[in-house]
Each structure stands twice: as C-alpha cells, then as structure tokens.
Amino acid sequence: MSESETTQFEEVREQAAEALEREDLTSIYLGVLDEGGENEFFFGNDTDDPRELQQTAATQLGMLCRVLANQSDLSVQQVADLAVRRANELGVEH
C-alpha cells in the first residue's frame, strides 16, 4: 500500500472510531479483516421488530455495496453478486 493509501485508510479508521462514540446510533455494522484473511463482524440494532431490522440491514448492505462499487471497477450488481457468493461460503442458514 502506498503512503497516501495508508494515510487515507488511517483517516477512515479514525472517522469510524469517532462515529461509534455517537449517542444517537440505531444500527452498527463493523467488519474487520486482518492480513491473514481472518474476519470478525459485529452487527447490532436498537430494535427487536423484524421489519425494522430488515430495513436497517438492507440499508447497511446497500451502503456497503455502493461504496465498494464506487471504489472498484465493478457495478453495484456485481458487488451484490459477489456478496451473495461470499455469504453462502460463510454459511448463511436461510
């Protein structure tokens, strides 16, 4: 990674850490991958209502797909297709 990419990554990391401190959060998703390919993810919502959870999860997923498509040479649909394949590899149960 170039120095400017590292700097940009560190800036995003700091922004994300600061955002987690907000008091008005209703949904949080954090996916962490290390250099060895290990991953952890955290997903929490301030609701027990299944419809609200579905809406929030769909918004989170849409945001991530849009960002990834904007930063790569893939379309949103291609990113979504890759995400479906990866989710299945991770053992989605439905």
Secondary structure as UniProt FT lines:
FT   HELIX           3..19
FT   TURN            20..21
FT   STRAND          27..33
FT   TURN            35..36
FT   STRAND          39..45
FT   HELIX           50..70
FT   HELIX           76..89
FT   TURN            90..91
//
